[in-house]
Amino acid sequence: MTRFLIINHIHNAQQSLESSRVRSALTMLGVTIGVASVTAILALGGGAGRVINDQINMLGGNIAVIRPGATVNPISNITQPQNTQGYATSSLSKSDLEKLKKIKHIDSVSPLMTLGGTIKADSPAPANTKILATTPELAGISNLKMREGQFLGSDINENSAVVGQQLSVNIFGTESSIGSKMSIHGQPFVVVGVLKPLNKPINYNSVDYDNAVIINYSMGEKLNKNNSQIQQIDIKADSINNLNQVVKDINKVLLKNHDGEKDFSILVGDQISQPTSQLFYSIAGVTAAIAAISLFVGGIGIMNIMLVTVAERTREIGIRKALGASNTDIMYQFLIESLAISILGGIVGYVVGYAIAFIISEFLVFSPAINWQVAVTAMGISIVMGTVFGLYPAIRAARSDPIESLNRHN
């Protein structure tokens, strides 16, 4: 009997939607825009995260990353984006580096320190060119390959620099710039190596190596007025099987070195793949705002249209109650109709959201992620919308007095 009633309610909802298609379509629009925005956020975020996650797996999966500041939840990262390289004062120190190197099962440690400043060469470097101060171990940890020349090392001059291939073309007019000279903050440097092109501006170090200058960490300190400003420390364990123990040991060592203050984050695996691209955060921030507003407006639209529907079908409600329909039956009838509107809007929004994500991805270096989590989230939002904003009209319809309902339209 219950199954028959549900089928009957679904059939009634279908008839109601078909009888006022334009009104129903306009009501769905708010839900469609909101769900499309959420779908685009999740698809693009998943795509960017997959790029980094694939990089970590290709490196052996035994990489850990230490960043200043305590771990924050993903929602905070979207609503309050932070550039991982932009900390005013880093909680990571040179003392941390020395102690980390002594931990058992750690194969290599490399600090990352990014600097601002003008690069002067044959041609001016783009304004957003990143200057990265690090140690020779970075090449092994991140699997950086040389197009020509060599990476940083203890056997070369401190004023040596490695450049990305695209930057080499931009400032020297050639991919083969070994021996070319440049200056950073007035300090002279000689190019000793050019990196192989990676074509991956999004990575777990947030460095576009194709357009970056890499210098010795000691020189970075000098250029930064002898301040050790470490934005990240990359750790490579000797085996993926020892990574968990390494993370535990890192946590103990840093807590002790920081007087018990948990002012750092240790990330491994999927945690590292959290997108840090400022472009992604810009997209996410805008679309999240659109989604929130659209979903609220869409919910109000559903409630409004359902209240109008209840008013229009007052006599129908009275007849159903007179024939024995319970308050629960009436409530389910209108609640299912509300759910039908929101779910249809959600399905359309899911498709539109992926279309938007794929269009945006044409201007990015990664494709949107297609997974069941996005679909479940989109449908979950639709069901919650239909239930929350359709509940009041459904209850109002259920509480209608059958005699008054019949008399009102006699």
Residue pairs with C-beta under 8 A, 6 or more apart in sequence:
5 329
5 332
6 332
6 336
9 332
9 333
9 336
9 337
10 336
10 340
12 333
12 337
13 333
13 336
13 337
13 340
14 340
16 309
16 337
17 24
17 337
17 340
17 341
17 344
23 305
24 305
24 341
26 301
27 298
27 301
27 302
27 304
27 305
27 341
27 345
28 298
28 341
28 342
28 344
28 345
28 348
29 298
29 301
29 345
30 294
30 295
30 297
30 298
30 299
30 300
30 301
30 302
30 345
31 294
31 295
31 298
31 299
31 301
31 302
31 341
31 342
31 345
31 346
31 349
31 382
31 385
32 298
32 345
32 346
32 348
32 349
32 352
33 290
33 291
33 294
33 298
33 349
34 290
34 291
34 292
34 293
34 294
34 295
34 298
34 349
34 381
34 385
35 291
35 295
35 345
35 346
35 349
35 350
35 353
35 378
35 381
35 382
36 349
36 350
36 352
36 353
36 356
37 287
37 288
37 290
37 291
37 294
37 353
38 287
38 291
38 349
38 353
38 377
38 378
38 381
39 349
39 350
39 352
39 353
39 354
39 356
39 357
39 374
39 377
39 378
40 283
40 287
40 353
40 354
40 356
40 357
40 360
40 368
41 78
41 283
41 284
41 287
41 288
41 291
42 369
42 373
42 374
42 377
43 353
43 354
43 357
43 368
43 369
43 370
43 374
44 280
44 283
44 284
44 357
44 360
44 361
44 364
44 368
45 275
45 280
45 284
45 369
46 368
46 369
46 371
46 373
46 374
47 357
47 361
47 364
47 366
47 367
47 368
47 369
48 202
48 275
48 277
48 280
48 364
48 366
49 270
49 273
49 274
49 275
49 369
50 273
50 366
50 369
51 200
51 202
51 203
51 273
51 365
51 366
52 202
52 203
52 204
52 272
52 273
52 275
53 269
53 270
53 272
53 273
55 200
55 203
55 204
56 63
56 204
56 269
56 272
56 273
58 143
59 141
59 142
59 143
59 236
60 240
61 240
61 243
61 269
62 107
62 236
62 237
62 238
62 239
62 240
62 242
62 243
63 141
63 204
63 234
63 235
63 236
63 237
63 268
63 272
64 234
64 235
64 236
64 237
64 243
64 246
64 247
64 250
64 266
64 267
64 268
65 204
65 232
65 233
65 234
65 235
65 266
65 267
65 268
65 272
66 92
66 96
66 100
66 232
66 233
66 234
66 235
66 250
66 254
66 264
66 265
66 266
66 267
67 84
67 92
67 231
67 232
67 233
67 264
67 265
67 267
68 87
68 90
68 91
68 92
68 230
68 231
68 263
68 264
68 265
69 87
69 91
69 263
69 264
69 265
70 262
70 263
70 264
70 265
71 265
71 267
74 274
77 274
77 281
78 281
78 284
78 285
78 288
79 285
79 288
81 278
81 281
81 282
81 284
81 285
83 206
83 276
83 278
84 206
84 231
84 232
84 276
85 114
85 130
85 206
85 231
85 232
86 231
87 231
89 229
90 229
90 230
90 231
91 258
91 261
91 263
91 264
92 111
92 230
92 231
92 232
92 233
92 264
93 228
93 230
93 257
94 228
94 230
95 257
96 230
96 233
96 253
96 254
96 257
97 109
97 111
97 230
97 233
99 253
99 254
99 257
100 106
100 109
100 233
100 235
100 250
100 253
100 254
101 109
103 246
103 249
103 250
103 253
104 249
105 237
105 238
105 239
105 242
105 245
105 246
105 249
106 235
106 236
106 237
106 238
106 246
107 236
107 237
107 238
108 137
108 140
108 141
108 235
108 236
109 135
109 137
109 233
109 234
109 235
109 236
110 134
110 135
110 137
110 138
110 141
110 233
110 234
111 134
111 135
111 217
111 230
111 232
111 233
111 234
112 132
112 133
112 134
112 138
112 205
112 207
112 230
112 231
112 232
112 233
112 234
113 132
113 133
113 134
113 217
113 220
113 221
113 224
113 228
113 229
113 230
113 231
114 130
114 131
114 132
114 133
114 207
114 231
115 131
115 132
115 133
115 184
115 185
115 220
115 223
115 224
116 131
117 131
117 184
117 185
117 223
118 124
118 125
118 184
118 185
119 125
119 129
119 131
119 171
119 182
119 183
119 184
119 213
120 182
120 183
120 184
121 171
121 172
121 180
121 181
121 182
121 183
122 171
122 172
122 173
122 180
123 170
123 171
123 172
123 173
124 171
125 167
125 170
125 171
125 213
126 170
126 211
128 211
129 167
129 211
129 212
129 213
130 207
130 208
130 211
130 212
130 213
131 184
131 212
131 213
131 215
131 220
132 207
132 212
132 213
132 214
132 215
133 214
133 215
133 216
133 217
133 219
133 220
133 221
133 223
133 224
134 152
134 214
134 216
134 217
134 220
135 152
135 216
135 217
136 151
136 152
136 153
136 154
137 234
137 236
138 144
138 152
138 214
138 234
139 151
139 152
140 236
141 234
141 235
141 236
142 203
142 205
142 234
144 151
144 195
144 196
144 209
145 195
145 196
146 162
146 193
146 194
146 195
146 196
147 165
147 175
147 194
147 195
147 196
147 197
148 176
148 178
148 193
148 194
149 162
149 178
149 191
149 192
149 193
149 194
150 156
150 192
150 193
151 162
151 193
151 214
152 160
152 162
152 192
152 193
152 214
152 215
152 216
156 192
157 190
157 192
158 216
158 218
158 219
159 187
159 188
159 189
159 190
159 219
160 189
160 190
160 191
160 192
160 215
160 216
161 182
161 184
161 189
161 190
161 191
161 192
161 213
161 214
161 215
162 191
162 192
162 193
162 194
162 195
162 213
162 214
162 215
163 171
163 177
163 191
163 193
163 194
163 195
163 212
163 213
163 214
164 194
164 195
164 197
164 208
164 209
164 210
164 211
164 212
164 213
165 175
165 194
165 195
165 196
165 197
165 210
166 197
166 210
166 211
167 210
167 211
167 212
167 213
168 174
168 175
168 176
168 177
168 180
168 191
168 194
169 175
170 211
171 182
172 180
172 191
175 194
176 194
177 191
177 194
178 191
178 192
178 193
178 194
179 190
179 191
180 190
180 191
181 188
181 189
181 190
181 191
182 188
182 189
182 191
182 213
183 189
184 213
184 215
184 223
185 223
187 219
187 222
187 223
189 213
189 215
189 219
195 209
195 210
195 214
197 210
198 209
198 210
199 210
199 365
200 209
200 365
201 208
201 210
201 211
201 277
201 365
202 275
202 277
202 365
202 366
203 209
204 272
204 273
205 232
205 234
206 276
206 277
221 227
221 228
235 246
235 250
237 243
237 246
243 268
247 266
247 268
250 266
251 266
254 264
254 266
255 261
255 262
258 264
267 274
275 281
279 364
283 360
295 381
295 385
298 342
298 345
298 385
299 385
299 388
299 389
300 389
302 338
302 341
302 342
302 385
302 386
302 389
302 390
303 389
303 390
303 392
303 393
305 341
306 334
306 337
306 338
306 389
306 390
306 393
306 394
307 392
307 393
307 396
309 334
309 337
309 393
310 317
310 334
310 393
310 396
310 397
310 400
313 397
314 400
314 405
314 408
314 409
315 405
315 406
315 408
315 409
317 330
317 397
317 400
317 402
317 405
318 400
318 402
318 403
318 404
318 405
318 406
318 408
318 409
319 406
320 329
320 330
320 333
321 330
321 400
321 402
321 405
322 402
322 406
327 398
327 399
328 398
330 394
330 397
330 398
330 400
331 394
331 395
331 397
331 398
332 394
333 394
333 397
334 390
334 393
334 394
334 397
334 398
335 386
335 387
335 390
335 391
335 394
337 390
338 386
338 387
338 389
338 390
338 391
338 393
338 394
339 383
339 386
339 387
339 390
340 386
341 386
341 390
342 382
342 383
342 385
342 386
342 389
342 390
343 379
343 382
343 383
343 386
345 382
346 378
346 379
346 381
346 382
346 383
346 385
347 379
347 382
349 378
349 382
350 374
350 375
350 378
350 379
353 378
354 368
354 370
357 368
358 367
358 368
361 367
361 368
